[in-house]
Amino acid sequence: MERFGFVGLPNAGKSSLYNALAGGGALAAPYAFATTDPNEGVARVPDDRLSLLGEMSDSKKIVPATIQFTDIGGLVEGAAKGEGLGNRFLAGIREVDAIVFVLRAFSDADVPGPTDPVEHLRIVEVELALADLETTQKQLLKMEKAAKADQSISQVLDSLKHASEQLDQGIPIYKSDLTFEERELLSEFFLLTDKPVLAVVNLGEDQVDETNQILEPVIAELHGQEVIGMCVQLESEAALLTPEEQTEMLEALGLGEGALARFVRSAYHLLGLRTFFTTGEKESKAWTFREGSNAPECAGRIHTDFQKGFIRAETIGWQLLLEQGSWLKARESGLVRSEGKEYKPKDGDVMEFRFNV
């Protein structure tokens, strides 16, 4: 399961965001380093398509896709040199697949720290860039010696030099002018700032109406990466309610489905994750796959035997299936396609796999 790490300064709202996703469990306190060990949680990916398929099939069980997330302790200036949780904090980031910056915009006299989300972002980015600079410089020393005996690593060496130059200016890799090919060559070094990122700006209740205005400078600073504004406190309170009470609360506040659902979907898609479905009387389930995967690889998400003995995938788009009203009617109408090993499933495909082991 792909993991997303919450990164930000102390008191930015990381633990509250964790609670909003997990329905509680993390200590959210108005002082630095309330979180010293990462909290691990799982969130469901909201998907109305799955509910509709479950209703159509009269499924006894509905199983949504999920993402894993980690609440990492607060980062402070000097973390790259061991300040605060130091290397312990940086190691927590190194283990995740994508970074979620949690940036504070709310004001609270009882919660210390700056309230400018752009200032938060710049501090965090510099610390991560400094940590990566140290990594690249160490690798350069090793590879410059190795390159004298092995010319085949010259491209990797050139990419390291380019990355080191950018990082030395405080520019994270995701903002740098490194090419896709250069970043591919650097993947073996697991650089912190070479991970996909998105940002959550934590708003006060009195700032929700100014969301767009507050987000604009953050979006500009992140060069177009996705930025989501939400009042994390409200969302974490809503998460403790029943689904009906959640809907009532969010609608009463004019927040619709809430920013939390949008955040989970954005995080899910950030890594190129897509969904196919299986549906029947027993259960309807959403399965995660990487965009570009072929049909046997998707079958393997259900069970390795499905991939090993793959024969074909009976496939139909979710909307078309709902229009027909059942899998049987869709098949009788000739709308269920038989796809082979080269087929690359699309987001929203409903599939049945034929296999022989």
N, C-alpha and C positions, 0 to 999 in steps of 0.2 A: 504494500500500500504506500502511495506517495505521501511524503511528509512535508508539512509547511511549518516554518519556524517563525514565531512572533519576536520581532526585534525592535527595540526602542529604548529610550532613556527611562530611568526609574520614574514611576508614577504616571506613565503615559497611558496606562489602561490595558496593558497586555493581559494581566490576570483576569480583569473584568471581561475582556473579549473571550478569553478561554471559557469563562463561566457562561457567557452568552451562547457559546457553541456547545459546551458539554452539559449545560444545565446545572452548573455549580461544581465545587470541588477544589478550586484554587483559592489560596489566601490573597485577597485584594486589600492591601493596607496602604495608608498614606505615608509610607517611608521607604527609603531605598532598600533593595535586596530582600523584600518580603519573600521573593522567590529565589532560593539558592540552588535548588535542584529542579531541572526541567519537569514540568507537568505534561503528561501525554494524554491526549484525548482523541475522540473520533466524532465527526459530525456527519449527519446525513445530508446528501445533496438533494435539495428540493426539486421535484420533477413531476409536473402535473400529468405528463404523458403516462407515467407509470400508474398513477391512480386511475386514469381512464381505462387503461388496458386491464387493470385488476377488476374494475367494475364490469367490463365487457365479458371477461372470463369467469366472473363470480369467484375469484380466487380466494382461498382460505387465508392466504398469507401474502403480504406485500413487503418486498425487501428492496429498499433503495440502495443506490450507490453511496459510498462513504469516502471521506478523506481523513487523514490523520494529521493532527496538529500538535505543536509543542510550544508551551509557554516557557521561554528561556529568560533567565534572570536579567534585570536591567543592565544596559551598557552605559558606561560613563567615559568621559574624556580620559585618555590615557590607558584604555583597556588593552590596546596593542602592546603597552609596556608593562602590563600586569596590574593596572589600577582596577579597583572594584573587584569583580569576579575574574577579571583578566583572562588568562588562557582557558580557564574553565568555561567561561562564557563563549569564547570564540570556538571552542571544541563543540559546543552545543549547536552552533550555527553550521559548522562544517558537516554535520551529519544529516542536515535536511536537504530536500530537493528544491525548495523554493523559499524565498524570504518574504515575509509580510512585515513591512515597516508599520509600526503603530506610533502615530505622531499626535502629540497632545495639542489641542486648540482651546480646551475649556479652561476657565478660571475658577479657582477654589482656594479661599484663604487658608484652608486646612491642609492643602496639598502643596508642598514646596516644589519649586522648579519652574522653568520657563514655559510660556504658553504659546510660543510662536512655532507652528509645525515645521516651517522651513528651517528654522534654527535647529530644531530637533533632528531633521533629516540631514543637514550638513554635518553635524557632529557625528552622527552614526556612520555616515558614508566615509568620512575621513578616517575614523577608527578602523573600519573594515578595509579601506584602501591601504592603510599603514600595515595591517596584518598581512595583506597580500603582497605588499612590497617586500616585507621581510622574507616571505616564502620565495618570491621570484629571485631575490638576490642570492639566497642560499642555493637555489637550483642553478643559477647562472655560474656560480663558482664550480659546481660539480660538472656541468655540461660543457663549459669552456675547455676543461681538461679532457673530457671524453671526446669532444669534437676533433681534437688533434689526431686521434686514432681512428675516428669513425665519421666520415664526411656525411653519412646519411642522416645525421641528426642536426644538420645545419639549419634546416627550416624551423625545427622546434626551437633551436637556440635563437634564431632571429625573432621568432614570435615572443619568446621570453624577454628579450631585450626591449622590444616594442612595448610589451605590457609593463615592464619595469619603469620605462620612461613615463608612461601615462600615470601609473600609480604614484610615482615620485611627485607628480603635480597634484596629487589628491583626487585624481579622476578614477572612479570605479570602472571596472571592465565593461559593465553594461552601458556606461555612458561614453566609453572610449571610441577611438576611430579604428580599433582592431577589426579586421575582416572576419567573416564567418569562418573562413578556412583557418585563420590564425587562432581563433577561439577553439576550434575543433582540436588543433594541435596541443592546446594548453589544457584540455580536459583532464588529462592524467594527473594534473597538479591540484585539482579540486579547489580552485581559488574561490574565496568567499563571494567576491563581487562578480563572479562569472555565472551566478545563479539567476534564474528568473525572479523578478520582484514585482510586487504590487504594494500599495500603501493604503492604510486605513487612517483617516484623520478623525480623531476622537473629539466630538463636539459636545458642548454643553447643551442642556435642554433649551436655553435661550438663544442658541446659535443655529438651530435647525433650519430656520427660515433664511439664513444667510449662507447656506451650504455652498452654493456655486461660487460665491464671492471669496469664501475662505479657501476653497480648493484650488482656485486658479493659479496662485503662485506656486503651490506644491506640484501641480501638473507641469508647469513650466520648468520647475527645477528637476523634475524626473524625466524630462524630455519625452513626454507623451505616454509614459507607462501608465497603467490604469490606477486611478486614485478614487477611493470610495470614502464618502463622508457619512459618519453615523454617530449617534449618541450611544456609546457603548453601554453606559449605565442603564438607559432605558431598555436596550436590547437584552441585557443580562437579567433585568427584572422580568421582562416578558418571557424569557426562556424558562422561568420557574413556574409559569402558568400552564393550564391545560391548553391544547390547540385552539379551542373555542374562545377561551379567555384571552389568549395571545392576539387572535384576530380582532376581537372587540377592542382591546387596548390600543393596538396599532392603528386601527381605523379611527378611533376616537382622537388620536393624536395626529391624524392626517398623514400617517407614514405608510399606508398601503400594506404590502406584505412585509415591509421592514427592510432595512439595508442589509441585515444579516443574511437573508436568503440570496441577495445579489452578491454579497461577498463570497459565500460558499461556492456559488456557480462560477464566479470569476476566478477563484483560486483553482477550481477544478479544471477550467479551460486553460489556465495559464500554462500548464505543462502539456498542452495538446491532448488532454484527455477527452474522450468521447464516450457515448453510451449506446449499447445495444440492449434489447430486451428479450426475455423469454416470458411467455405467458401461458397459463393453463389453469385448470380448476384447483390444482394443488397450490400453486404460487405464481405470482408475477414478480419478476426480479429484474433490476437494472444492473448491467455488467459494465465495468470500465475497461476501455482499451485505448491504446495510443493511436492517434490519427496516423493513417498509413499502414496499419497492421493488416495482414491478409486474413482470410476466413479461418484457416487452421489455427493461426495464432489467437484469434478471438475465441475459437472453440476451446483452446487450451486454458482460457480464463475460467472456464467452468470445471474442466478436469483434464489432466494431461493425457488421459486415454482418448479423449475426444480429438486432441490434436494429433496424436500418434496414428490413430486409425481413421483420420478424416476421409470421408467420401464426398460429401457435398453439404451445402447449407441451404435449407429451404428458407427463403427470404422475402419479406414484404415490408414496405414503409409503414410506420405506426399509424399515420393518418388514414391511409388506404385501408388498412385492416379494420380500423374503427368504423369507417364508412360501410364496410361489408357486414360488420356486426359479429363475425366469428371467423376463426381460422378455417373451419370447414367450408363456409360460404365463399371465402376468398379463394380457396383452392378450387372449388367447383367452378368459379368464374374465371379460372386460369390466370389469376393475379399473383399467385405465389411463384416466385422464380426459383430455379434450381441453379445455384452458383457453385463454381469449383474452387480449386486451391488458389487461383490467382486473384479471386475477387477481393476487393478491399472494402469492407463494410463501411456504411455511412452512419453518421450520428442519427439515431432514431430507428434504425433497422430492427425489425422483430424477426428472430431467427429460431429455427429448429435444425439441429445438426444430425446428420447421418454418419455413423462411424462403424468401424469393424476392427476389433482388437483380438 
